[in-house]
Amino acid sequence: MHHVLCTRSNLGNDVRCPVCGQGFLVFWYRLSRDEQDALRQPIARALRAQHAVNPAAAVGGAHPAEDFTVPHWTAAPELVAAA
Ligand SMILES: [Zn+2]
């Protein structure tokens, strides 16, 4: 199963947080285009969840300053099935 590493970035971004718009680089260069597209939603869900546990944070502050991984349990069901 894929664990993808995400890191905050203000320079470039593969994914933007749907809540605050913070950009993230995702280290998914070994994945196919289809796999990357399939991961966008679970990553967005994970970012949203970070706001849910830290609702009072300033814009961008809900997210870890350090790199973090989006674990398999956030993956789309079709990816889990394919694993
Ligand atoms: Zn956010």
PDB file of the backbone (N, CA, C, O) and the ligand in Angstrom, with CONECT records:
HET     ZN  A 101       1
ATOM      1  N   MET A   1       0.852  -1.197   0.000  1.00  0.00           N
ATOM      2  CA  MET A   1       0.000   0.000   0.000  1.00  0.00           C
ATOM      3  C   MET A   1       0.880   1.237   0.000  1.00  0.00           C
ATOM      4  O   MET A   1       1.982   1.237   0.549  1.00  0.00           O
ATOM      5  N   HIS A   2       0.392   2.250  -0.602  1.00  0.00           N
ATOM      6  CA  HIS A   2       1.181   3.456  -0.718  1.00  0.00           C
ATOM      7  C   HIS A   2       1.074   4.331   0.527  1.00  0.00           C
ATOM      8  O   HIS A   2      -0.021   4.653   0.989  1.00  0.00           O
ATOM      9  N   HIS A   3       2.214   4.701   1.049  1.00  0.00           N
ATOM     10  CA  HIS A   3       2.273   5.790   2.005  1.00  0.00           C
ATOM     11  C   HIS A   3       2.983   6.906   1.266  1.00  0.00           C
ATOM     12  O   HIS A   3       4.107   6.722   0.799  1.00  0.00           O
ATOM     13  N   VAL A   4       2.351   8.050   1.155  1.00  0.00           N
ATOM     14  CA  VAL A   4       3.027   9.127   0.452  1.00  0.00           C
ATOM     15  C   VAL A   4       3.432  10.202   1.440  1.00  0.00           C
ATOM     16  O   VAL A   4       2.688  10.561   2.353  1.00  0.00           O
ATOM     17  N   LEU A   5       4.644  10.705   1.223  1.00  0.00           N
ATOM     18  CA  LEU A   5       5.187  11.749   2.075  1.00  0.00           C
ATOM     19  C   LEU A   5       4.741  13.111   1.535  1.00  0.00           C
ATOM     20  O   LEU A   5       4.868  13.394   0.344  1.00  0.00           O
ATOM     21  N   CYS A   6       4.218  13.939   2.430  1.00  0.00           N
ATOM     22  CA  CYS A   6       3.777  15.279   2.050  1.00  0.00           C
ATOM     23  C   CYS A   6       4.613  16.295   2.819  1.00  0.00           C
ATOM     24  O   CYS A   6       4.935  16.086   3.989  1.00  0.00           O
ATOM     25  N   THR A   7       4.957  17.374   2.168  1.00  0.00           N
ATOM     26  CA  THR A   7       5.696  18.428   2.841  1.00  0.00           C
ATOM     27  C   THR A   7       5.129  19.775   2.425  1.00  0.00           C
ATOM     28  O   THR A   7       4.783  19.982   1.262  1.00  0.00           O
ATOM     29  N   ARG A   8       5.037  20.689   3.381  1.00  0.00           N
ATOM     30  CA  ARG A   8       4.507  22.018   3.083  1.00  0.00           C
ATOM     31  C   ARG A   8       5.429  22.734   2.106  1.00  0.00           C
ATOM     32  O   ARG A   8       6.651  22.609   2.177  1.00  0.00           O
ATOM     33  N   SER A   9       4.839  23.466   1.219  1.00  0.00           N
ATOM     34  CA  SER A   9       5.654  24.234   0.287  1.00  0.00           C
ATOM     35  C   SER A   9       4.894  25.461  -0.173  1.00  0.00           C
ATOM     36  O   SER A   9       3.715  25.396  -0.522  1.00  0.00           O
ATOM     37  N   ASN A  10       5.594  26.573  -0.164  1.00  0.00           N
ATOM     38  CA  ASN A  10       4.995  27.789  -0.696  1.00  0.00           C
ATOM     39  C   ASN A  10       5.501  28.078  -2.102  1.00  0.00           C
ATOM     40  O   ASN A  10       5.058  29.028  -2.747  1.00  0.00           O
ATOM     41  N   LEU A  11       6.417  27.265  -2.563  1.00  0.00           N
ATOM     42  CA  LEU A  11       7.008  27.491  -3.884  1.00  0.00           C
ATOM     43  C   LEU A  11       6.243  26.734  -4.959  1.00  0.00           C
ATOM     44  O   LEU A  11       5.771  27.309  -5.940  1.00  0.00           O
ATOM     45  N   GLY A  12       6.137  25.443  -4.747  1.00  0.00           N
ATOM     46  CA  GLY A  12       5.381  24.642  -5.696  1.00  0.00           C
ATOM     47  C   GLY A  12       4.413  23.781  -4.913  1.00  0.00           C
ATOM     48  O   GLY A  12       4.596  23.574  -3.713  1.00  0.00           O
ATOM     49  N   ASN A  13       3.414  23.289  -5.558  1.00  0.00           N
ATOM     50  CA  ASN A  13       2.517  22.401  -4.839  1.00  0.00           C
ATOM     51  C   ASN A  13       1.861  21.408  -5.787  1.00  0.00           C
ATOM     52  O   ASN A  13       1.464  21.738  -6.904  1.00  0.00           O
ATOM     53  N   ASP A  14       1.767  20.186  -5.295  1.00  0.00           N
ATOM     54  CA  ASP A  14       1.055  19.144  -6.024  1.00  0.00           C
ATOM     55  C   ASP A  14      -0.401  19.107  -5.592  1.00  0.00           C
ATOM     56  O   ASP A  14      -1.296  18.813  -6.384  1.00  0.00           O
ATOM     57  N   VAL A  15      -0.620  19.413  -4.308  1.00  0.00           N
ATOM     58  CA  VAL A  15      -1.956  19.361  -3.733  1.00  0.00           C
ATOM     59  C   VAL A  15      -2.145  20.610  -2.885  1.00  0.00           C
ATOM     60  O   VAL A  15      -1.218  21.057  -2.209  1.00  0.00           O
ATOM     61  N   ARG A  16      -3.333  21.163  -2.922  1.00  0.00           N
ATOM     62  CA  ARG A  16      -3.646  22.291  -2.042  1.00  0.00           C
ATOM     63  C   ARG A  16      -4.670  21.864  -1.010  1.00  0.00           C
ATOM     64  O   ARG A  16      -5.597  21.112  -1.312  1.00  0.00           O
ATOM     65  N   CYS A  17      -4.496  22.349   0.213  1.00  0.00           N
ATOM     66  CA  CYS A  17      -5.476  22.066   1.251  1.00  0.00           C
ATOM     67  C   CYS A  17      -6.817  22.686   0.860  1.00  0.00           C
ATOM     68  O   CYS A  17      -6.878  23.866   0.513  1.00  0.00           O
ATOM     69  N   PRO A  18      -7.901  21.889   0.915  1.00  0.00           N
ATOM     70  CA  PRO A  18      -9.205  22.414   0.530  1.00  0.00           C
ATOM     71  C   PRO A  18      -9.750  23.418   1.543  1.00  0.00           C
ATOM     72  O   PRO A  18     -10.692  24.152   1.243  1.00  0.00           O
ATOM     73  N   VAL A  19      -9.171  23.455   2.722  1.00  0.00           N
ATOM     74  CA  VAL A  19      -9.669  24.346   3.767  1.00  0.00           C
ATOM     75  C   VAL A  19      -8.943  25.685   3.759  1.00  0.00           C
ATOM     76  O   VAL A  19      -9.584  26.736   3.731  1.00  0.00           O
ATOM     77  N   CYS A  20      -7.609  25.657   3.783  1.00  0.00           N
ATOM     78  CA  CYS A  20      -6.857  26.904   3.927  1.00  0.00           C
ATOM     79  C   CYS A  20      -6.038  27.258   2.695  1.00  0.00           C
ATOM     80  O   CYS A  20      -5.498  28.361   2.611  1.00  0.00           O
ATOM     81  N   GLY A  21      -5.936  26.339   1.736  1.00  0.00           N
ATOM     82  CA  GLY A  21      -5.222  26.648   0.509  1.00  0.00           C
ATOM     83  C   GLY A  21      -3.715  26.468   0.590  1.00  0.00           C
ATOM     84  O   GLY A  21      -3.002  26.760  -0.370  1.00  0.00           O
ATOM     85  N   GLN A  22      -3.223  25.988   1.733  1.00  0.00           N
ATOM     86  CA  GLN A  22      -1.794  25.716   1.865  1.00  0.00           C
ATOM     87  C   GLN A  22      -1.369  24.685   0.817  1.00  0.00           C
ATOM     88  O   GLN A  22      -2.034  23.667   0.624  1.00  0.00           O
ATOM     89  N   GLY A  23      -0.259  24.965   0.149  1.00  0.00           N
ATOM     90  CA  GLY A  23       0.234  24.031  -0.854  1.00  0.00           C
ATOM     91  C   GLY A  23       1.143  22.976  -0.250  1.00  0.00           C
ATOM     92  O   GLY A  23       1.839  23.228   0.734  1.00  0.00           O
ATOM     93  N   PHE A  24       1.132  21.805  -0.841  1.00  0.00           N
ATOM     94  CA  PHE A  24       1.986  20.710  -0.393  1.00  0.00           C
ATOM     95  C   PHE A  24       2.636  20.047  -1.583  1.00  0.00           C
ATOM     96  O   PHE A  24       2.022  19.866  -2.634  1.00  0.00           O
ATOM     97  N   LEU A  25       3.901  19.685  -1.393  1.00  0.00           N
ATOM     98  CA  LEU A  25       4.560  18.816  -2.355  1.00  0.00           C
ATOM     99  C   LEU A  25       4.354  17.382  -1.896  1.00  0.00           C
ATOM    100  O   LEU A  25       4.458  17.082  -0.707  1.00  0.00           O
ATOM    101  N   VAL A  26       4.069  16.518  -2.820  1.00  0.00           N
ATOM    102  CA  VAL A  26       3.847  15.117  -2.498  1.00  0.00           C
ATOM    103  C   VAL A  26       4.908  14.293  -3.200  1.00  0.00           C
ATOM    104  O   VAL A  26       5.106  14.413  -4.409  1.00  0.00           O
ATOM    105  N   PHE A  27       5.591  13.450  -2.428  1.00  0.00           N
ATOM    106  CA  PHE A  27       6.676  12.637  -2.991  1.00  0.00           C
ATOM    107  C   PHE A  27       6.103  11.355  -3.573  1.00  0.00           C
ATOM    108  O   PHE A  27       6.192  10.279  -2.983  1.00  0.00           O
ATOM    109  N   TRP A  28       5.526  11.505  -4.724  1.00  0.00           N
ATOM    110  CA  TRP A  28       4.848  10.375  -5.359  1.00  0.00           C
ATOM    111  C   TRP A  28       5.387  10.165  -6.772  1.00  0.00           C
ATOM    112  O   TRP A  28       4.690   9.667  -7.656  1.00  0.00           O
ATOM    113  N   TYR A  29       6.648  10.559  -6.959  1.00  0.00           N
ATOM    114  CA  TYR A  29       7.203  10.508  -8.307  1.00  0.00           C
ATOM    115  C   TYR A  29       7.373   9.100  -8.840  1.00  0.00           C
ATOM    116  O   TYR A  29       7.526   8.904 -10.045  1.00  0.00           O
ATOM    117  N   ARG A  30       7.347   8.114  -7.947  1.00  0.00           N
ATOM    118  CA  ARG A  30       7.474   6.745  -8.441  1.00  0.00           C
ATOM    119  C   ARG A  30       6.121   6.149  -8.825  1.00  0.00           C
ATOM    120  O   ARG A  30       6.044   5.045  -9.363  1.00  0.00           O
ATOM    121  N   LEU A  31       5.073   6.889  -8.542  1.00  0.00           N
ATOM    122  CA  LEU A  31       3.736   6.391  -8.858  1.00  0.00           C
ATOM    123  C   LEU A  31       3.318   6.823 -10.256  1.00  0.00           C
ATOM    124  O   LEU A  31       3.817   7.804 -10.807  1.00  0.00           O
ATOM    125  N   SER A  32       2.401   6.069 -10.801  1.00  0.00           N
ATOM    126  CA  SER A  32       1.886   6.423 -12.123  1.00  0.00           C
ATOM    127  C   SER A  32       0.966   7.639 -11.998  1.00  0.00           C
ATOM    128  O   SER A  32       0.525   7.996 -10.906  1.00  0.00           O
ATOM    129  N   ARG A  33       0.696   8.248 -13.117  1.00  0.00           N
ATOM    130  CA  ARG A  33      -0.213   9.395 -13.155  1.00  0.00           C
ATOM    131  C   ARG A  33      -1.583   9.026 -12.557  1.00  0.00           C
ATOM    132  O   ARG A  33      -2.166   9.803 -11.800  1.00  0.00           O
ATOM    133  N   ASP A  34      -2.079   7.853 -12.901  1.00  0.00           N
ATOM    134  CA  ASP A  34      -3.376   7.413 -12.397  1.00  0.00           C
ATOM    135  C   ASP A  34      -3.349   7.261 -10.878  1.00  0.00           C
ATOM    136  O   ASP A  34      -4.289   7.645 -10.182  1.00  0.00           O
ATOM    137  N   GLU A  35      -2.247   6.689 -10.380  1.00  0.00           N
ATOM    138  CA  GLU A  35      -2.128   6.504  -8.935  1.00  0.00           C
ATOM    139  C   GLU A  35      -2.054   7.855  -8.227  1.00  0.00           C
ATOM    140  O   GLU A  35      -2.619   8.040  -7.149  1.00  0.00           O
ATOM    141  N   GLN A  36      -1.346   8.792  -8.853  1.00  0.00           N
ATOM    142  CA  GLN A  36      -1.262  10.131  -8.261  1.00  0.00           C
ATOM    143  C   GLN A  36      -2.636  10.772  -8.196  1.00  0.00           C
ATOM    144  O   GLN A  36      -3.011  11.356  -7.179  1.00  0.00           O
ATOM    145  N   ASP A  37      -3.383  10.663  -9.282  1.00  0.00           N
ATOM    146  CA  ASP A  37      -4.719  11.256  -9.304  1.00  0.00           C
ATOM    147  C   ASP A  37      -5.616  10.612  -8.256  1.00  0.00           C
ATOM    148  O   ASP A  37      -6.419  11.286  -7.610  1.00  0.00           O
ATOM    149  N   ALA A  38      -5.469   9.299  -8.094  1.00  0.00           N
ATOM    150  CA  ALA A  38      -6.300   8.581  -7.141  1.00  0.00           C
ATOM    151  C   ALA A  38      -5.970   8.981  -5.706  1.00  0.00           C
ATOM    152  O   ALA A  38      -6.800   8.833  -4.809  1.00  0.00           O
ATOM    153  N   LEU A  39      -4.762   9.484  -5.493  1.00  0.00           N
ATOM    154  CA  LEU A  39      -4.344   9.845  -4.137  1.00  0.00           C
ATOM    155  C   LEU A  39      -4.741  11.268  -3.758  1.00  0.00           C
ATOM    156  O   LEU A  39      -4.690  11.635  -2.584  1.00  0.00           O
ATOM    157  N   ARG A  40      -5.135  12.068  -4.742  1.00  0.00           N
ATOM    158  CA  ARG A  40      -5.445  13.467  -4.426  1.00  0.00           C
ATOM    159  C   ARG A  40      -6.562  13.590  -3.402  1.00  0.00           C
ATOM    160  O   ARG A  40      -6.482  14.394  -2.473  1.00  0.00           O
ATOM    161  N   GLN A  41      -7.603  12.786  -3.580  1.00  0.00           N
ATOM    162  CA  GLN A  41      -8.742  12.872  -2.660  1.00  0.00           C
ATOM    163  C   GLN A  41      -8.388  12.457  -1.246  1.00  0.00           C
ATOM    164  O   GLN A  41      -8.667  13.200  -0.305  1.00  0.00           O
ATOM    165  N   PRO A  42      -7.769  11.271  -1.063  1.00  0.00           N
ATOM    166  CA  PRO A  42      -7.395  10.904   0.305  1.00  0.00           C
ATOM    167  C   PRO A  42      -6.440  11.897   0.954  1.00  0.00           C
ATOM    168  O   PRO A  42      -6.513  12.123   2.162  1.00  0.00           O
ATOM    169  N   ILE A  43      -5.557  12.486   0.178  1.00  0.00           N
ATOM    170  CA  ILE A  43      -4.655  13.493   0.740  1.00  0.00           C
ATOM    171  C   ILE A  43      -5.464  14.713   1.183  1.00  0.00           C
ATOM    172  O   ILE A  43      -5.241  15.253   2.266  1.00  0.00           O
ATOM    173  N   ALA A  44      -6.403  15.141   0.340  1.00  0.00           N
ATOM    174  CA  ALA A  44      -7.249  16.278   0.703  1.00  0.00           C
ATOM    175  C   ALA A  44      -8.048  15.962   1.964  1.00  0.00           C
ATOM    176  O   ALA A  44      -8.243  16.824   2.821  1.00  0.00           O
ATOM    177  N   ARG A  45      -8.506  14.716   2.066  1.00  0.00           N
ATOM    178  CA  ARG A  45      -9.252  14.312   3.266  1.00  0.00           C
ATOM    179  C   ARG A  45      -8.366  14.381   4.495  1.00  0.00           C
ATOM    180  O   ARG A  45      -8.795  14.834   5.557  1.00  0.00           O
ATOM    181  N   ALA A  46      -7.121  13.928   4.348  1.00  0.00           N
ATOM    182  CA  ALA A  46      -6.185  13.949   5.472  1.00  0.00           C
ATOM    183  C   ALA A  46      -5.904  15.386   5.898  1.00  0.00           C
ATOM    184  O   ALA A  46      -5.811  15.679   7.090  1.00  0.00           O
ATOM    185  N   LEU A  47      -5.767  16.289   4.913  1.00  0.00           N
ATOM    186  CA  LEU A  47      -5.508  17.697   5.230  1.00  0.00           C
ATOM    187  C   LEU A  47      -6.708  18.289   5.964  1.00  0.00           C
ATOM    188  O   LEU A  47      -6.555  19.042   6.926  1.00  0.00           O
ATOM    189  N   ARG A  48      -7.898  17.938   5.495  1.00  0.00           N
ATOM    190  CA  ARG A  48      -9.111  18.413   6.136  1.00  0.00           C
ATOM    191  C   ARG A  48      -9.181  17.914   7.581  1.00  0.00           C
ATOM    192  O   ARG A  48      -9.600  18.639   8.483  1.00  0.00           O
ATOM    193  N   ALA A  49      -8.762  16.664   7.780  1.00  0.00           N
ATOM    194  CA  ALA A  49      -8.790  16.063   9.111  1.00  0.00           C
ATOM    195  C   ALA A  49      -7.839  16.800  10.053  1.00  0.00           C
ATOM    196  O   ALA A  49      -8.104  16.901  11.251  1.00  0.00           O
ATOM    197  N   GLN A  50      -6.733  17.312   9.515  1.00  0.00           N
ATOM    198  CA  GLN A  50      -5.790  18.050  10.355  1.00  0.00           C
ATOM    199  C   GLN A  50      -6.434  19.344  10.863  1.00  0.00           C
ATOM    200  O   GLN A  50      -6.141  19.788  11.973  1.00  0.00           O
ATOM    201  N   HIS A  51      -7.290  19.933  10.071  1.00  0.00           N
ATOM    202  CA  HIS A  51      -8.028  21.107  10.537  1.00  0.00           C
ATOM    203  C   HIS A  51      -9.040  20.709  11.599  1.00  0.00           C
ATOM    204  O   HIS A  51      -9.268  21.442  12.561  1.00  0.00           O
ATOM    205  N   ALA A  52      -9.644  19.542  11.416  1.00  0.00           N
ATOM    206  CA  ALA A  52     -10.679  19.094  12.346  1.00  0.00           C
ATOM    207  C   ALA A  52     -10.123  18.906  13.750  1.00  0.00           C
ATOM    208  O   ALA A  52     -10.814  19.175  14.733  1.00  0.00           O
ATOM    209  N   VAL A  53      -8.874  18.445  13.852  1.00  0.00           N
ATOM    210  CA  VAL A  53      -8.286  18.230  15.169  1.00  0.00           C
ATOM    211  C   VAL A  53      -7.651  19.507  15.707  1.00  0.00           C
ATOM    212  O   VAL A  53      -7.257  19.563  16.872  1.00  0.00           O
ATOM    213  N   ASN A  54      -7.552  20.518  14.874  1.00  0.00           N
ATOM    214  CA  ASN A  54      -6.884  21.754  15.275  1.00  0.00           C
ATOM    215  C   ASN A  54      -7.640  22.958  14.689  1.00  0.00           C
ATOM    216  O   ASN A  54      -7.073  23.747  13.933  1.00  0.00           O
ATOM    217  N   PRO A  55      -8.925  23.089  15.047  1.00  0.00           N
ATOM    218  CA  PRO A  55      -9.791  24.058  14.370  1.00  0.00           C
ATOM    219  C   PRO A  55      -9.411  25.514  14.632  1.00  0.00           C
ATOM    220  O   PRO A  55      -9.773  26.396  13.853  1.00  0.00           O
ATOM    221  N   ALA A  56      -8.694  25.771  15.708  1.00  0.00           N
ATOM    222  CA  ALA A  56      -8.384  27.152  16.065  1.00  0.00           C
ATOM    223  C   ALA A  56      -7.089  27.637  15.415  1.00  0.00           C
ATOM    224  O   ALA A  56      -6.703  28.794  15.580  1.00  0.00           O
ATOM    225  N   ALA A  57      -6.426  26.756  14.681  1.00  0.00           N
ATOM    226  CA  ALA A  57      -5.132  27.122  14.105  1.00  0.00           C
ATOM    227  C   ALA A  57      -5.285  28.223  13.063  1.00  0.00           C
ATOM    228  O   ALA A  57      -6.310  28.334  12.391  1.00  0.00           O
ATOM    229  N   ALA A  58      -4.248  29.024  12.950  1.00  0.00           N
ATOM    230  CA  ALA A  58      -4.224  30.052  11.919  1.00  0.00           C
ATOM    231  C   ALA A  58      -4.140  29.381  10.550  1.00  0.00           C
ATOM    232  O   ALA A  58      -3.900  28.178  10.442  1.00  0.00           O
ATOM    233  N   VAL A  59      -4.339  30.179   9.521  1.00  0.00           N
ATOM    234  CA  VAL A  59      -4.272  29.638   8.163  1.00  0.00           C
ATOM    235  C   VAL A  59      -2.937  28.937   7.954  1.00  0.00           C
ATOM    236  O   VAL A  59      -1.875  29.516   8.179  1.00  0.00           O
ATOM    237  N   GLY A  60      -3.006  27.707   7.530  1.00  0.00           N
ATOM    238  CA  GLY A  60      -1.800  26.923   7.296  1.00  0.00           C
ATOM    239  C   GLY A  60      -1.250  26.302   8.568  1.00  0.00           C
ATOM    240  O   GLY A  60      -0.440  25.378   8.507  1.00  0.00           O
ATOM    241  N   GLY A  61      -1.684  26.802   9.725  1.00  0.00           N
ATOM    242  CA  GLY A  61      -1.109  26.342  10.986  1.00  0.00           C
ATOM    243  C   GLY A  61      -1.638  25.015  11.474  1.00  0.00           C
ATOM    244  O   GLY A  61      -1.105  24.437  12.422  1.00  0.00           O
ATOM    245  N   ALA A  62      -2.684  24.529  10.832  1.00  0.00           N
ATOM    246  CA  ALA A  62      -3.252  23.251  11.249  1.00  0.00           C
ATOM    247  C   ALA A  62      -2.384  22.084  10.794  1.00  0.00           C
ATOM    248  O   ALA A  62      -2.530  20.962  11.278  1.00  0.00           O
ATOM    249  N   HIS A  63      -1.492  22.360   9.873  1.00  0.00           N
ATOM    250  CA  HIS A  63      -0.705  21.283   9.284  1.00  0.00           C
ATOM    251  C   HIS A  63       0.660  21.185   9.942  1.00  0.00           C
ATOM    252  O   HIS A  63       1.223  22.184  10.388  1.00  0.00           O
ATOM    253  N   PRO A  64       1.188  19.957   9.998  1.00  0.00           N
ATOM    254  CA  PRO A  64       2.493  19.772  10.625  1.00  0.00           C
ATOM    255  C   PRO A  64       3.562  20.586   9.903  1.00  0.00           C
ATOM    256  O   PRO A  64       3.556  20.686   8.676  1.00  0.00           O
ATOM    257  N   ALA A  65       4.473  21.162  10.668  1.00  0.00           N
ATOM    258  CA  ALA A  65       5.596  21.877  10.065  1.00  0.00           C
ATOM    259  C   ALA A  65       6.563  20.881   9.439  1.00  0.00           C
ATOM    260  O   ALA A  65       7.278  21.193   8.487  1.00  0.00           O
ATOM    261  N   GLU A  66       6.567  19.671  10.001  1.00  0.00           N
ATOM    262  CA  GLU A  66       7.436  18.622   9.491  1.00  0.00           C
ATOM    263  C   GLU A  66       6.723  17.866   8.379  1.00  0.00           C
ATOM    264  O   GLU A  66       5.509  17.978   8.209  1.00  0.00           O
ATOM    265  N   ASP A  67       7.489  17.105   7.634  1.00  0.00           N
ATOM    266  CA  ASP A  67       6.893  16.211   6.645  1.00  0.00           C
ATOM    267  C   ASP A  67       5.968  15.227   7.344  1.00  0.00           C
ATOM    268  O   ASP A  67       6.182  14.882   8.506  1.00  0.00           O
ATOM    269  N   PHE A  68       4.988  14.799   6.668  1.00  0.00           N
ATOM    270  CA  PHE A  68       4.098  13.778   7.222  1.00  0.00           C
ATOM    271  C   PHE A  68       3.662  12.855   6.092  1.00  0.00           C
ATOM    272  O   PHE A  68       3.700  13.213   4.915  1.00  0.00           O
ATOM    273  N   THR A  69       3.250  11.663   6.489  1.00  0.00           N
ATOM    274  CA  THR A  69       2.781  10.713   5.483  1.00  0.00           C
ATOM    275  C   THR A  69       1.276  10.594   5.575  1.00  0.00           C
ATOM    276  O   THR A  69       0.691  10.713   6.651  1.00  0.00           O
ATOM    277  N   VAL A  70       0.670  10.361   4.453  1.00  0.00           N
ATOM    278  CA  VAL A  70      -0.746  10.021   4.428  1.00  0.00           C
ATOM    279  C   VAL A  70      -0.815   8.500   4.365  1.00  0.00           C
ATOM    280  O   VAL A  70      -0.472   7.893   3.351  1.00  0.00           O
ATOM    281  N   PRO A  71      -1.259   7.898   5.452  1.00  0.00           N
ATOM    282  CA  PRO A  71      -1.209   6.430   5.544  1.00  0.00           C
ATOM    283  C   PRO A  71      -2.309   5.767   4.717  1.00  0.00           C
ATOM    284  O   PRO A  71      -3.215   6.416   4.194  1.00  0.00           O
ATOM    285  N   HIS A  72      -2.186   4.449   4.624  1.00  0.00           N
ATOM    286  CA  HIS A  72      -3.044   3.698   3.715  1.00  0.00           C
ATOM    287  C   HIS A  72      -4.515   3.790   4.052  1.00  0.00           C
ATOM    288  O   HIS A  72      -5.363   3.668   3.168  1.00  0.00           O
ATOM    289  N   TRP A  73      -4.833   4.005   5.333  1.00  0.00           N
ATOM    290  CA  TRP A  73      -6.252   3.977   5.688  1.00  0.00           C
ATOM    291  C   TRP A  73      -7.022   5.165   5.131  1.00  0.00           C
ATOM    292  O   TRP A  73      -8.252   5.183   5.168  1.00  0.00           O
ATOM    293  N   THR A  74      -6.316   6.140   4.625  1.00  0.00           N
ATOM    294  CA  THR A  74      -7.008   7.259   4.003  1.00  0.00           C
ATOM    295  C   THR A  74      -7.163   7.054   2.501  1.00  0.00           C
ATOM    296  O   THR A  74      -7.786   7.862   1.811  1.00  0.00           O
ATOM    297  N   ALA A  75      -6.580   5.952   2.002  1.00  0.00           N
ATOM    298  CA  ALA A  75      -6.593   5.729   0.557  1.00  0.00           C
ATOM    299  C   ALA A  75      -7.995   5.374   0.073  1.00  0.00           C
ATOM    300  O   ALA A  75      -8.826   4.865   0.825  1.00  0.00           O
ATOM    301  N   ALA A  76      -8.223   5.649  -1.171  1.00  0.00           N
ATOM    302  CA  ALA A  76      -9.503   5.309  -1.774  1.00  0.00           C
ATOM    303  C   ALA A  76      -9.685   3.802  -1.775  1.00  0.00           C
ATOM    304  O   ALA A  76      -8.712   3.060  -1.909  1.00  0.00           O
ATOM    305  N   PRO A  77     -10.915   3.344  -1.628  1.00  0.00           N
ATOM    306  CA  PRO A  77     -11.182   1.892  -1.554  1.00  0.00           C
ATOM    307  C   PRO A  77     -10.611   1.133  -2.743  1.00  0.00           C
ATOM    308  O   PRO A  77     -10.132   0.011  -2.581  1.00  0.00           O
ATOM    309  N   GLU A  78     -10.651   1.721  -3.930  1.00  0.00           N
ATOM    310  CA  GLU A  78     -10.153   1.000  -5.099  1.00  0.00           C
ATOM    311  C   GLU A  78      -8.652   0.774  -5.011  1.00  0.00           C
ATOM    312  O   GLU A  78      -8.140  -0.211  -5.544  1.00  0.00           O
ATOM    313  N   LEU A  79      -7.933   1.690  -4.336  1.00  0.00           N
ATOM    314  CA  LEU A  79      -6.503   1.487  -4.157  1.00  0.00           C
ATOM    315  C   LEU A  79      -6.243   0.385  -3.153  1.00  0.00           C
ATOM    316  O   LEU A  79      -5.325  -0.416  -3.325  1.00  0.00           O
ATOM    317  N   VAL A  80      -7.050   0.342  -2.103  1.00  0.00           N
ATOM    318  CA  VAL A  80      -6.900  -0.703  -1.092  1.00  0.00           C
ATOM    319  C   VAL A  80      -7.145  -2.060  -1.736  1.00  0.00           C
ATOM    320  O   VAL A  80      -6.431  -3.028  -1.474  1.00  0.00           O
ATOM    321  N   ALA A  81      -8.152  -2.113  -2.570  1.00  0.00           N
ATOM    322  CA  ALA A  81      -8.502  -3.367  -3.221  1.00  0.00           C
ATOM    323  C   ALA A  81      -7.397  -3.829  -4.163  1.00  0.00           C
ATOM    324  O   ALA A  81      -7.199  -5.027  -4.368  1.00  0.00           O
ATOM    325  N   ALA A  82      -6.686  -2.867  -4.729  1.00  0.00           N
ATOM    326  CA  ALA A  82      -5.657  -3.203  -5.697  1.00  0.00           C
ATOM    327  C   ALA A  82      -4.351  -3.611  -5.029  1.00  0.00           C
ATOM    328  O   ALA A  82      -3.457  -4.143  -5.688  1.00  0.00           O
ATOM    329  N   ALA A  83      -4.232  -3.365  -3.723  1.00  0.00           N
ATOM    330  CA  ALA A  83      -2.976  -3.609  -3.021  1.00  0.00           C
ATOM    331  C   ALA A  83      -2.722  -5.100  -2.843  1.00  0.00           C
ATOM    332  O   ALA A  83      -1.704  -5.488  -2.269  1.00  0.00           O
TER     333      ALA A  83
HETATM  334 ZN    ZN A 101      -5.242  23.600   5.555  1.00  0.00          ZN2+
END
